[in-house]
Amino acid sequence: MAINAVLMQSMLMIDTLLVAPLGEHALAAMGIATTIMAFMLGIQHALSNGTQLILSRAHGCGQQPALSTAFWAGLGINLGSALLFWCAITLFGQQLVALVSDNPDLQQQSHAYLATIKYILIAASITQVSSAFFNARGNTRIPLKGFVLELPVNVIVSYGLINGLGAIPALGLQGAAWGSLVAIGFRLLFLAHMLNQSGSLSRSVLSARSFMAHAMLHLNEIAPIAANFIILSVGMTIYQLIYAQLNIYDYVAISLIFPWIRIGTQFITAWAQAAAITVSQALGSRETGHLGDFIRQCTRVALLASLIIALAFYLLSQSMLLIYPAVEPATLTALASIAPLYIFLPIVRTYNTLCGHILRASGKSLQVLRIHFVTQWLISIPACAILVIGFDTSIFWAFAMIPAEELLKALPLSRLLRRNASSLATGAAIPSVQTPTRRP
């Protein structure tokens, strides 16, 4: 799961390298379009993560009808969201692009690129739920194999279509969009084949009323997870807008460090998701006596991993001049000033990530959502805006609001997990597994 996540992060870098020879306008246009797509795909991914927990619980209890129903309900919800986003881009794509850029040439290129890659939303809705199905059953290598298949196809097809190959004319930026679409199509076919080979999904028909009832129960459980993603994603965008008010060197420094932070925390996120799957399976099987020890051991390993990541970030901070030899000295100075903050960040964020995923697995998604909303939207973001806009603070105190937010979350998340630990261990509050009623 961690390798898969890192490969997904690297895909954008590969696309950027392939498009880079087309010039800055093409890169900017791709960046605008992928920003819009990333937000929509992120919501779909959050929905599929919620489905993954329900599938894990159904797998743990050994109820094949419940497993099938959860899969089809999750797939229906993800497909519905994909169609909704597809219609939004089709009807309002130009307006969405105009919100990001007022350059007519960039708007035209971005909208043309977006008009092609919007079909990825449909394919991704299926691949995400299919991956969640295999992850929930412990077959995490199958989604990884699918992505390993997609990656070279994307590179080869995109390169050929961007630059032209034999009788194929050069399509430029549009070639990159078609390459991504063809590649995810290959992954979709592979996962569909593996689903068929698994033989674990029932094809018997539910009545429309029964399916809708189960889909609404499914949506009711996973909606807080999607809402949590929206809050955090929009909140991070607001942070970036606030940081844009800093001087250019400070803003560039923050822009340079954010991708490293995202890549560096992929293992922790995967570890937390795997822990949530294990907890969900145990709750489904009602074999919960070991969960207290399991959570403690998981936390120890995660914190050890966070120390290793912090060490890696320290080495990164000492290598900035080698990695970015062309940046201005003022930017390097800004990076050095925030180094203690981003080195410390993985330690506290790791604990919060693990707590959040375990609590969601035990049905506490709404409580986790409240904690994120209060700490980010009511405290940290307003404080950051006051410091940057009101007091013209330094980059250190502006960036410090991100680890400060994590520190604010740590105490309530820790308390909530401790209060919930006894019920997890005794199975006193196990979320129910819905067994479908099939049409005779």
C-alpha positions as CSV (number, residue, x, y, z in Angstrom):
1,M,0.0,0.0,0.0
2,A,2.8,2.4,0.8
3,I,4.7,1.6,-2.4
4,N,1.4,2.1,-4.3
5,A,0.9,5.5,-2.7
6,V,4.5,6.6,-3.5
7,L,4.1,5.5,-7.1
8,M,0.9,7.6,-7.3
9,Q,2.7,10.6,-6.1
10,S,5.5,10.0,-8.5
11,M,3.1,9.8,-11.5
12,L,2.5,13.6,-11.4
13,M,6.3,14.2,-11.4
14,I,6.6,11.9,-14.5
15,D,3.8,13.7,-16.3
16,T,5.5,17.0,-15.5
17,L,8.8,15.8,-16.9
18,L,7.1,14.6,-20.1
19,V,5.2,17.9,-20.6
20,A,8.1,20.1,-19.6
21,P,9.7,20.3,-23.1
22,L,6.4,21.9,-24.3
23,G,7.1,25.0,-22.3
24,E,5.9,26.8,-19.3
25,H,2.4,27.5,-20.6
26,A,1.7,23.8,-21.1
27,L,3.1,23.1,-17.6
28,A,0.9,25.8,-16.1
29,A,-2.2,24.6,-18.0
30,M,-1.6,21.0,-16.8
31,G,-1.1,22.2,-13.3
32,I,-4.4,24.1,-13.3
33,A,-6.4,21.2,-14.7
34,T,-4.8,18.6,-12.4
35,T,-5.5,20.9,-9.4
36,I,-9.2,20.7,-10.2
37,M,-9.0,17.0,-10.9
38,A,-7.0,16.2,-7.8
39,F,-9.7,17.7,-5.6
40,M,-12.5,15.6,-7.2
41,L,-10.4,12.4,-7.3
42,G,-9.5,13.1,-3.6
43,I,-13.2,13.1,-2.7
44,Q,-13.7,9.8,-4.6
45,H,-10.6,8.3,-2.8
46,A,-12.1,9.3,0.6
47,L,-15.3,7.6,-0.3
48,S,-13.5,4.5,-1.4
49,N,-11.5,4.5,1.9
50,G,-14.8,4.5,3.8
51,T,-16.0,1.6,1.6
52,Q,-12.7,-0.2,2.4
53,L,-13.5,-0.1,6.1
54,I,-17.0,-1.5,5.6
55,L,-15.6,-4.2,3.2
56,S,-13.0,-5.1,5.9
57,R,-15.7,-5.5,8.5
58,A,-17.8,-7.7,6.1
59,H,-14.7,-9.8,5.3
60,G,-13.9,-10.2,9.0
61,C,-17.4,-11.5,9.8
62,G,-17.2,-14.0,6.8
63,Q,-20.5,-12.9,5.3
64,Q,-20.1,-13.1,1.5
65,P,-23.5,-11.5,0.8
66,A,-22.6,-8.5,3.0
67,L,-19.2,-8.3,1.2
68,S,-20.8,-8.2,-2.2
69,T,-23.5,-5.7,-1.1
70,A,-20.9,-3.4,0.4
71,F,-18.8,-3.6,-2.8
72,W,-21.8,-2.8,-5.2
73,A,-23.1,-0.1,-2.9
74,G,-19.6,1.5,-2.7
75,L,-19.2,1.2,-6.4
76,G,-22.6,2.8,-7.0
77,I,-21.8,5.7,-4.7
78,N,-18.3,6.3,-6.3
79,L,-19.7,6.1,-9.8
80,G,-22.5,8.5,-8.8
81,S,-19.9,11.0,-7.5
82,A,-17.8,10.6,-10.7
83,L,-20.8,11.3,-12.9
84,L,-21.6,14.3,-10.8
85,F,-18.1,15.7,-11.1
86,W,-18.0,14.8,-14.8
87,C,-21.1,16.8,-15.4
88,A,-19.7,19.7,-13.4
89,I,-16.6,19.8,-15.6
90,T,-18.7,19.5,-18.8
91,L,-21.0,22.3,-17.8
92,F,-18.8,24.6,-15.8
93,G,-15.3,23.6,-16.8
94,Q,-14.4,27.0,-18.3
95,Q,-15.7,28.8,-15.2
96,L,-13.7,26.5,-12.9
97,V,-10.5,27.2,-14.9
98,A,-11.2,30.9,-14.9
99,L,-11.3,30.8,-11.0
100,V,-7.6,29.7,-11.1
101,S,-6.2,31.8,-14.0
102,D,-7.3,34.9,-15.9
103,N,-4.8,34.2,-18.8
104,P,-6.9,33.4,-22.0
105,D,-4.2,31.1,-23.5
106,L,-3.9,29.2,-20.2
107,Q,-7.6,29.0,-19.9
108,Q,-8.0,27.5,-23.4
109,Q,-5.2,24.9,-22.9
110,S,-6.4,24.0,-19.4
111,H,-10.0,23.5,-20.5
112,A,-9.0,21.4,-23.5
113,Y,-6.8,19.2,-21.3
114,L,-9.6,19.0,-18.7
115,A,-12.1,18.0,-21.4
116,T,-10.1,14.8,-22.0
117,I,-9.0,13.8,-18.5
118,K,-12.4,14.2,-17.0
119,Y,-13.1,10.7,-18.2
120,I,-10.5,9.5,-15.8
121,L,-13.1,10.2,-13.1
122,I,-15.3,7.4,-14.3
123,A,-12.4,4.9,-14.6
124,A,-10.9,5.9,-11.3
125,S,-14.2,5.5,-9.4
126,I,-14.2,1.8,-10.4
127,T,-10.4,1.2,-9.8
128,Q,-10.6,2.8,-6.4
129,V,-13.4,0.7,-5.1
130,S,-11.8,-2.4,-6.7
131,S,-8.5,-1.6,-5.0
132,A,-10.4,-1.1,-1.7
133,F,-12.0,-4.6,-2.1
134,F,-8.6,-6.3,-2.5
135,N,-7.0,-4.2,0.3
136,A,-9.9,-5.1,2.7
137,R,-9.3,-8.8,2.1
138,G,-5.5,-8.4,2.6
139,N,-4.6,-8.8,-1.1
140,T,-2.8,-5.5,-1.3
141,R,-0.3,-6.8,-4.0
142,I,-3.1,-6.9,-6.6
143,P,-3.8,-3.1,-6.6
144,L,0.0,-2.6,-6.6
145,K,0.4,-4.8,-9.7
146,G,-2.3,-2.8,-11.4
147,F,-0.5,0.4,-10.8
148,V,2.8,-1.1,-11.9
149,L,1.1,-2.0,-15.1
150,E,-0.4,1.5,-15.5
151,L,2.9,3.3,-14.9
152,P,4.9,2.2,-18.0
153,V,1.8,2.3,-20.2
154,N,1.3,5.9,-19.2
155,V,4.9,6.9,-19.9
156,I,5.1,5.1,-23.3
157,V,1.8,6.2,-24.6
158,S,2.0,9.7,-23.3
159,Y,5.5,10.2,-24.7
160,G,4.4,8.9,-28.1
161,L,1.3,11.0,-28.3
162,I,3.0,14.2,-26.9
163,N,5.9,14.1,-29.4
164,G,4.5,12.0,-32.2
165,L,5.6,8.6,-33.1
166,G,5.7,7.3,-36.7
167,A,2.3,7.9,-38.3
168,I,0.9,9.3,-35.0
169,P,1.0,13.1,-35.1
170,A,2.3,15.1,-32.1
171,L,-0.7,16.0,-29.9
172,G,1.3,18.1,-27.4
173,L,-0.5,18.6,-24.0
174,Q,-3.5,16.6,-25.3
175,G,-1.2,13.6,-25.8
176,A,-0.5,13.6,-22.1
177,A,-4.2,13.6,-21.3
178,W,-4.9,10.7,-23.6
179,G,-1.9,8.8,-22.3
180,S,-3.2,9.0,-18.8
181,L,-6.6,7.9,-19.9
182,V,-5.3,4.9,-21.8
183,A,-3.1,3.9,-18.9
184,I,-5.9,3.9,-16.3
185,G,-8.0,1.9,-18.8
186,F,-5.3,-0.8,-18.7
187,R,-5.4,-0.8,-14.9
188,L,-9.2,-1.0,-14.9
189,L,-9.2,-4.0,-17.2
190,F,-6.6,-5.8,-15.0
191,L,-8.6,-5.1,-11.8
192,A,-11.8,-6.2,-13.4
193,H,-10.2,-9.5,-14.5
194,M,-8.8,-10.1,-11.0
195,L,-12.3,-9.4,-9.5
196,N,-13.8,-11.9,-11.8
197,Q,-11.0,-14.4,-10.9
198,S,-11.6,-13.9,-7.2
199,G,-15.1,-15.3,-7.4
200,S,-16.0,-13.5,-4.2
201,L,-18.6,-11.2,-5.6
202,S,-22.2,-12.4,-5.9
203,R,-24.0,-11.6,-9.1
204,S,-27.5,-12.4,-7.7
205,V,-29.9,-9.4,-8.0
206,L,-31.0,-7.3,-5.1
207,S,-34.4,-5.6,-5.3
208,A,-34.1,-1.9,-6.2
209,R,-35.6,-0.9,-2.8
210,S,-33.2,-3.2,-0.9
211,F,-30.2,-2.0,-2.8
212,M,-31.1,1.7,-2.3
213,A,-31.6,1.1,1.5
214,H,-28.2,-0.5,1.8
215,A,-26.6,2.2,-0.4
216,M,-28.0,4.9,1.9
217,L,-26.8,3.1,5.0
218,H,-23.4,2.8,3.3
219,L,-23.3,6.5,2.3
220,N,-24.4,7.5,5.8
221,E,-21.3,5.8,7.3
222,I,-18.7,7.0,4.7
223,A,-20.0,10.5,4.3
224,P,-18.1,11.9,7.3
225,I,-14.8,10.5,5.9
226,A,-15.4,12.4,2.6
227,A,-16.4,15.5,4.5
228,N,-13.2,15.1,6.5
229,F,-11.1,15.1,3.3
230,I,-12.9,18.2,2.0
231,I,-12.3,20.1,5.2
232,L,-8.6,19.2,5.3
233,S,-8.1,19.7,1.6
234,V,-9.8,23.1,1.4
235,G,-8.1,24.1,4.6
236,M,-4.7,23.3,3.1
237,T,-5.6,25.4,0.1
238,I,-6.5,28.3,2.4
239,Y,-3.1,27.9,4.1
240,Q,-1.4,28.2,0.7
241,L,-3.4,31.3,-0.1
242,I,-2.4,32.9,3.2
243,Y,1.3,31.9,2.5
244,A,1.0,33.6,-0.9
245,Q,0.9,36.9,1.1
246,L,4.4,36.3,2.3
247,N,7.4,37.6,0.3
248,I,8.2,35.6,-2.9
249,Y,11.2,33.9,-1.3
250,D,9.3,32.6,1.7
251,Y,6.4,31.5,-0.5
252,V,8.7,29.6,-2.9
253,A,10.4,27.9,0.1
254,I,7.0,26.6,1.4
255,S,6.1,25.5,-2.1
256,L,9.3,23.5,-2.4
257,I,8.9,21.7,0.9
258,F,5.3,20.7,0.6
259,P,5.8,17.9,-2.0
260,W,8.6,16.4,0.1
261,I,6.3,16.4,3.1
262,R,3.5,14.6,1.1
263,I,5.9,11.9,-0.1
264,G,7.6,11.5,3.2
265,T,4.3,10.7,5.0
266,Q,3.1,8.1,2.5
267,F,4.3,5.1,4.6
268,I,2.6,6.4,7.7
269,T,-0.7,6.9,5.9
270,A,-0.5,3.4,4.5
271,W,0.4,2.0,7.9
272,A,-2.6,3.7,9.4
273,Q,-4.9,2.5,6.7
274,A,-3.6,-1.1,7.2
275,A,-4.2,-0.8,10.9
276,A,-7.8,0.4,10.2
277,I,-8.4,-2.6,7.9
278,T,-7.1,-5.0,10.7
279,V,-9.4,-3.3,13.3
280,S,-12.4,-3.5,10.9
281,Q,-11.8,-7.2,10.2
282,A,-11.5,-7.9,13.9
283,L,-14.7,-6.0,14.7
284,G,-16.5,-7.9,11.9
285,S,-15.3,-11.2,13.2
286,R,-16.0,-10.1,16.8
287,E,-12.6,-11.3,17.8
288,T,-11.6,-8.0,19.6
289,G,-9.8,-9.1,22.7
290,H,-6.4,-8.5,21.1
291,L,-7.1,-5.0,19.8
292,G,-5.8,-3.1,22.8
293,D,-2.4,-4.7,22.4
294,F,-2.5,-4.4,18.7
295,I,-3.2,-0.7,18.8
296,R,-0.3,-0.1,21.3
297,Q,2.1,-2.1,19.1
298,C,0.9,-0.3,16.0
299,T,1.5,3.0,17.7
300,R,5.1,2.1,18.7
301,V,6.0,1.0,15.2
302,A,4.4,4.1,13.7
303,L,6.3,6.4,16.1
304,L,9.5,4.6,15.3
305,A,8.8,5.1,11.6
306,S,8.1,8.8,12.3
307,L,11.5,9.2,13.9
308,I,13.1,7.7,10.8
309,I,11.2,10.1,8.6
310,A,12.2,13.0,10.8
311,L,15.8,11.9,10.4
312,A,15.3,11.8,6.6
313,F,13.8,15.3,6.7
314,Y,16.9,16.5,8.7
315,L,19.2,15.0,6.0
316,L,16.9,16.7,3.4
317,S,17.4,20.1,5.1
318,Q,21.1,19.6,4.9
319,S,21.0,18.9,1.2
320,M,18.8,21.7,-0.1
321,L,21.7,23.5,-1.8
322,L,22.5,20.2,-3.7
323,I,18.9,19.5,-4.6
324,Y,18.0,23.1,-5.6
325,P,21.3,24.7,-6.7
326,A,19.6,27.4,-8.8
327,V,17.4,28.9,-6.1
328,E,18.1,32.3,-4.6
329,P,20.1,32.5,-1.3
330,A,17.0,34.1,0.3
331,T,14.9,31.1,-0.5
332,L,17.6,28.8,1.0
333,T,17.6,30.9,4.2
334,A,13.8,30.6,4.4
335,L,14.0,26.8,4.0
336,A,16.6,26.7,6.8
337,S,14.4,28.7,9.1
338,I,11.5,26.3,8.8
339,A,13.6,23.2,8.9
340,P,13.0,22.5,12.6
341,L,9.3,22.7,12.0
342,Y,9.0,20.3,9.1
343,I,11.5,17.9,10.8
344,F,9.3,17.8,13.9
345,L,6.0,17.6,11.9
346,P,6.0,13.8,11.0
347,I,6.2,12.8,14.7
348,V,3.0,14.5,15.8
349,R,1.2,14.0,12.5
350,T,1.9,10.2,12.6
351,Y,0.1,9.8,15.9
352,N,-2.9,11.8,14.7
353,T,-3.1,9.9,11.4
354,L,-3.0,6.6,13.2
355,C,-5.6,7.7,15.8
356,G,-7.9,9.1,13.1
357,H,-7.9,5.9,11.0
358,I,-8.5,3.6,13.9
359,L,-11.3,5.7,15.2
360,R,-13.0,5.8,11.8
361,A,-12.7,2.0,11.6
362,S,-14.6,1.8,14.9
363,G,-17.4,4.0,13.7
364,K,-16.2,7.4,15.2
365,S,-15.9,9.2,11.9
366,L,-18.1,12.1,12.9
367,Q,-16.2,12.7,16.2
368,V,-12.9,12.8,14.2
369,L,-14.5,15.2,11.7
370,R,-15.5,17.6,14.6
371,I,-11.9,17.6,16.0
372,H,-10.4,18.4,12.6
373,F,-13.0,21.2,11.9
374,V,-12.5,22.9,15.3
375,T,-8.7,22.7,15.4
376,Q,-8.1,23.7,11.7
377,W,-11.0,26.0,10.8
378,L,-11.8,27.7,14.1
379,I,-8.3,28.0,15.5
380,S,-5.3,27.4,13.3
381,I,-6.3,29.0,10.0
382,P,-7.7,32.2,11.7
383,A,-4.5,32.4,13.8
384,C,-2.3,32.0,10.6
385,A,-4.3,34.7,8.8
386,I,-4.0,37.1,11.7
387,L,-0.2,36.5,12.0
388,V,0.5,36.8,8.3
389,I,-2.0,39.5,7.2
390,G,-2.4,41.4,10.4
391,F,1.1,41.3,11.9
392,D,3.2,40.6,8.8
393,T,5.0,37.7,10.7
394,S,8.0,35.8,9.6
395,I,7.9,32.5,7.7
396,F,8.8,30.6,10.8
397,W,5.6,31.6,12.7
398,A,3.4,31.3,9.6
399,F,4.5,27.8,8.9
400,A,4.4,26.9,12.6
401,M,0.6,26.9,12.4
402,I,0.7,23.6,10.6
403,P,2.5,21.6,13.4
404,A,0.6,23.7,16.0
405,E,-2.6,22.4,14.4
406,E,-1.4,18.8,14.7
407,L,-0.5,19.4,18.4
408,L,-4.0,20.8,19.0
409,K,-5.5,17.6,17.5
410,A,-3.3,15.2,19.4
411,L,-4.9,15.6,22.8
412,P,-8.6,15.2,21.9
413,L,-7.8,12.4,19.4
414,S,-5.7,10.6,22.1
415,R,-8.5,11.0,24.7
416,L,-11.2,9.8,22.2
417,L,-9.1,6.7,21.3
418,R,-8.4,5.9,25.0
419,R,-12.2,6.1,25.8
420,N,-12.9,4.0,22.8
421,A,-10.2,1.4,23.5
422,S,-12.2,-0.5,26.2
423,S,-15.2,-0.8,23.9
424,L,-12.9,-1.9,21.0
425,A,-11.3,-4.6,23.2
426,T,-14.7,-5.9,24.6
427,G,-16.6,-5.5,21.3
428,A,-19.2,-3.4,23.2
429,A,-19.8,-1.0,20.3
430,I,-19.2,-3.0,17.1
431,P,-20.7,-1.3,14.0
432,S,-23.3,-3.7,12.5
433,V,-22.7,-5.5,9.2
434,Q,-25.8,-5.2,7.0
435,T,-26.9,-8.5,5.4
436,P,-28.8,-7.9,2.2
437,T,-32.3,-9.2,1.6
438,R,-32.3,-10.7,-1.8
439,R,-35.2,-10.9,-4.3
440,P,-36.6,-14.5,-4.4
